[in-house]
């Protein structure tokens, strides 16, 4: 029997470089996690509660930390820890996972930039320095958490909530004037334009969208200018293809009409794989 551990990550704020932040958060969570103590006697397995025995940490031999590098102008410029705006305009991304013993765990490259050997070696040297710094910060944070818990204090996530260091986008509560609400609502309704038409049946505006129930028609199905141009081009291409197909059918029909009277016509049946020979018949022609 083994322990199965599942690690879920929920993003509270995103400003770029999700990979590095997720790797640090994941490895710290695993280092901070404690599992119940277990004893095995023969085939009898006993799992102790936290009141009976102190939970034990996981056996983590090293911490793989990811460091991301963004490349611009086909690798001419190198940037560590890109932000969300920088990721939008970068040409390529290189992610190197390494531990403090300078052992490379994984390398992942993406984008449209071609990297040479010297660039990868330079990034690996930078990664070794960054991983050593991050590992030291992680170990220091874990030690402070362990010390604070022994003293009965708060540290880490529990300590950050009152200071609003995590909920940065939190808005303070504000009082709302509820006087004369009905009159204000009536004025708003009176100034608003009435709906152009009420749709009682489900309506399919464009493929993939629909409207059910009563109400005014929404504008989700309207195409932008660029999309309208693309749709017009696709419609023109489809009309050209249909014209070519019709032209081909016309040519094929004229060729069949020009077939000699005494020449047999071969028709193949794809299902029974038999060839049928049809003899031409005399067809009376109209005279002018």
Secondary structure, DSSP 8 states (H G I E B T S, - for coil): -----------S---S-HHHHHHHHHHHHHHH-EE--EEEETTEEEE--TTTS--EE-------EEEEEEEETTTTEEEES--HHHHHH-SEEEEEEE-TT--EEEEEEEES----HHHHHHHHHHHHHHHHHHHHHHHHHHHHHHHHHHTT---THHHHHHTTSS-TT---------TTHHHHHHHHHHHS---S----S-B--STT--B-SSS---STT---HHHHHHHHHHHHHHHHHHHHHHHHHHHHHHHHHTS-SSS-EEEEETTTTEEEEE----------
